[in-house]
Amino acid sequence: MTDAPEIRAVLDCSAVQSYAHGLVHVGEVITEVGDERAFVGIPATALLEAHGRCLDDKVARARLDVLVHLPATQVLDLTAESTGSIAETLPLTDGDLARSHAVWASLTHSAAYLTAEPRESARLIPEDRLIVVPNEDA
């Protein structure tokens, strides 16, 4: 028996950015998953890219720091053991490491995939696991 957390959903970089911009949709999913005593996975590469895109926004970066410390989130590290499998998805994402890591994590954990960029991931994730979140206020 493994002590690994049950990952029910995975955020791609665009979903992490949606949270950083203060939109509530990702937070709602995290709350629902946490209520079921499970976790939302945040690929470390997606988190890194989101931080890089928010360098000039102190509030957004503060929200990213909050995100990774929420009780129902788990940062999914890029490990020596996972790199070979994640690399196999790189050609499918046009070399986008953050998206490859998120796709791999979603498929590995049979988890929902949260994204604000569904066109980029639609062919890689089963339709019933793709959850689209906004990346800006309507």
C-alpha positions as CSV (number, residue, x, y, z in Angstrom):
1,M,0.0,0.0,0.0
2,T,1.3,3.4,-0.9
3,D,1.1,6.6,1.1
4,A,0.9,8.7,-2.1
5,P,-1.9,11.3,-2.0
6,E,-4.9,10.7,-4.2
7,I,-4.8,13.2,-7.0
8,R,-8.3,13.9,-8.4
9,A,-7.4,16.9,-10.5
10,V,-4.3,18.5,-12.1
11,L,-3.8,22.1,-13.0
12,D,-2.0,23.1,-16.1
13,C,-0.1,26.4,-16.2
14,S,-3.1,28.3,-17.6
15,A,-5.3,27.1,-14.6
16,V,-2.5,28.1,-12.2
17,Q,-2.5,31.5,-13.8
18,S,-6.2,31.7,-13.5
19,Y,-5.9,31.2,-9.8
20,A,-3.1,33.8,-9.6
21,H,-5.3,36.3,-11.3
22,G,-7.9,35.9,-8.5
23,L,-10.5,34.0,-10.5
24,V,-12.6,31.7,-8.2
25,H,-13.1,28.7,-10.5
26,V,-9.9,26.8,-9.6
27,G,-10.4,27.6,-5.9
28,E,-13.9,26.1,-6.1
29,V,-12.5,22.8,-7.6
30,I,-9.8,22.7,-4.9
31,T,-12.5,23.1,-2.2
32,E,-14.6,20.3,-3.7
33,V,-11.7,17.9,-4.1
34,G,-10.5,18.7,-0.5
35,D,-14.0,18.0,0.8
36,E,-13.5,14.5,-0.5
37,R,-10.1,14.2,1.3
38,A,-8.2,14.1,-2.0
39,F,-5.8,16.5,-3.7
40,V,-5.4,18.8,-6.7
41,G,-2.0,18.3,-8.3
42,I,0.1,21.2,-9.3
43,P,3.0,20.2,-11.6
44,A,6.2,21.9,-10.5
45,T,6.9,22.9,-14.1
46,A,3.5,24.6,-14.5
47,L,4.0,26.4,-11.2
48,L,7.4,27.6,-12.4
49,E,6.1,28.8,-15.7
50,A,3.2,30.6,-13.9
51,H,5.6,32.3,-11.6
52,G,7.7,33.4,-14.6
53,R,4.6,34.9,-16.2
54,C,3.7,36.8,-13.1
55,L,7.1,38.4,-12.3
56,D,5.8,41.9,-12.4
57,D,2.6,41.2,-10.4
58,K,3.3,40.9,-6.6
59,V,-0.3,40.1,-5.8
60,A,-0.5,37.2,-8.4
61,R,2.8,35.8,-7.0
62,A,1.5,36.0,-3.5
63,R,-1.6,34.0,-4.6
64,L,0.7,31.4,-6.1
65,D,2.4,31.1,-2.7
66,V,-1.0,30.6,-1.1
67,L,-2.0,28.0,-3.7
68,V,0.8,25.6,-3.0
69,H,0.1,25.8,0.8
70,L,-3.6,25.0,0.6
71,P,-4.5,21.8,2.4
72,A,-5.9,20.2,-0.7
73,T,-3.1,20.9,-3.1
74,Q,0.0,18.9,-3.8
75,V,3.0,20.0,-5.8
76,L,4.0,17.3,-8.3
77,D,7.7,17.3,-8.6
78,L,9.6,16.5,-11.7
79,T,11.6,13.5,-10.6
80,A,14.4,11.4,-12.1
81,E,11.9,8.5,-12.3
82,S,9.2,10.5,-14.0
83,T,11.3,12.4,-16.6
84,G,11.4,9.6,-19.2
85,S,7.6,9.2,-19.2
86,I,7.0,12.9,-19.2
87,A,9.4,13.3,-22.1
88,E,7.3,10.9,-24.2
89,T,4.5,13.5,-24.1
90,L,6.7,16.4,-25.3
91,P,6.1,15.8,-29.1
92,L,2.4,15.8,-28.4
93,T,2.6,19.3,-26.8
94,D,5.0,20.8,-29.3
95,G,7.8,20.8,-26.7
96,D,5.8,22.6,-24.0
97,L,7.4,21.1,-20.8
98,A,4.8,22.5,-18.4
99,R,1.9,21.2,-20.5
100,S,3.7,17.8,-20.9
101,H,4.1,17.5,-17.2
102,A,0.4,18.4,-16.6
103,V,-0.9,16.0,-19.2
104,W,1.3,13.2,-17.9
105,A,0.2,13.8,-14.3
106,S,-3.5,13.8,-15.4
107,L,-3.2,10.6,-17.3
108,T,-1.0,8.9,-14.6
109,H,-3.5,9.7,-11.8
110,S,-6.6,9.3,-14.0
111,A,-7.4,12.8,-12.8
112,A,-9.4,15.7,-14.2
113,Y,-7.4,18.3,-16.1
114,L,-8.1,21.9,-15.4
115,T,-7.1,24.4,-18.2
116,A,-7.9,27.8,-19.5
117,E,-6.5,26.7,-22.9
118,P,-8.7,23.7,-23.9
119,R,-7.7,23.8,-27.6
120,E,-4.1,23.0,-26.7
121,S,-4.9,20.0,-24.6
122,A,-8.2,18.6,-26.0
123,R,-6.6,15.9,-28.2
124,L,-4.4,14.8,-25.3
125,I,-6.9,14.4,-22.4
126,P,-10.2,12.4,-22.5
127,E,-13.1,14.8,-23.0
128,D,-14.8,13.7,-19.8
129,R,-11.7,14.7,-17.8
130,L,-11.2,18.2,-19.3
131,I,-12.4,21.0,-17.1
132,V,-12.2,24.5,-18.7
133,V,-11.7,27.5,-16.4
134,P,-11.6,31.1,-17.4
135,N,-8.3,33.0,-17.6
136,E,-9.9,36.4,-17.3
137,D,-13.1,38.0,-15.9
138,A,-16.1,37.8,-18.1
